[in-house]
């Protein structure tokens, strides 16, 4: 038998518990700690960032023990569950409270190439057998398990943009601390978008007539985009392309651009952009609308209904999101998408994709109402200069 020392949080404090765990070496002593809620969430954040850089998968196992520890034997039961966790997990796995007195968490690092289904089945069998043996049928039945894989995957193996809150607990904490500022941002969005829709109504009519007079098809172009946390919404623009154009050309270009496979310079010596230059699908009036960014004006409606904000990252289409590297995905999780943003005023479309994402993440980290105001004030100048617009 070896000794394992476990620190178990009790009423906001850490108490040390020494338990015995069978090992091959009788002299082996292992020190493991059941982390407090704040410490566990910090480790989850760090492990996620490490996994992004190392391109390695991990699984977060959440163990709901609320019902099992609800009686007078609470402390003893928590100690026994802690001992069980230490006995069935690796020393490199991270243990702690995801929600204090409610949910325990295990971060099983570097799970390799095993399928999510195989990992889930193997871990479920191991944990449930251990709970049943040590706690008995009644208490074991009061414990439930849930698995959350990073990078996030759907059952069919495809990536999901859902922004699983269990894997990103710091986002909900950040939202709570910014509640007043976020409310002010939303008020600014409503007032600004409503004002723009009313004032620009004559311009909307002129653009609509120009589109109908020069090409067949609807005035507005509607496309499904991914908003914050991967929520899908209908994104509006003035139509700048011919009717019923195939998106395959753009999809292939975007995939190559994100992967860094687009030449460092175009044939005319200009820097490559996120949009296809000299796109054969664009109508003559559409080229003017894109150059002046007037095609973006209907998105004030998206802002008014709450799908977007005046300022934020641009919302991607689903095939673009699927081409993202793991760390790129944070741009659709950290903050609501917008009509304009930091990369639009600092580099617009003339920048490498990784740099664009870094600017979006920089904006999310440094966000404030004052930063939004500064970006909004700089946007007209960026539009008038048309630098990088296509």
Secondary structure, 3 states (H helix, E strand, C coil): CEEEEEEEEECCEEEEEEEEECCCCCCCEEECCCECHHHHHHHHHHHHHHHHHHCCCEEEEEEECCCCCCCCCHHHHHHHHHHHHHHHCCCCCEEEEEECCCEEEEEECCCCCCCHHHHHHHHHHHHHHHHHHHHHHHHHHCCEEEEEEECCCCCCCCCCCCCCCCCCHHHHHHHHHCHHHHHHHHHHHHHHHHHHHHHCHHHHHHHHHHHHHHCCCCCEEEEEEECHHHCEEEEEEECCECCCCCCHHHHHHHHHHHCCCCCCECCCCCECCCCCCCCCCECHHHHHHHHHCHHHCCHHHHHHHCCCEEECCCCCCHHHHHCCCHHHHHHHCCCCCEEECHHHHHCCCCCCHHHHHHHHHHHHHHCCHHHHHHHHHHHHHHHHHCCCCC
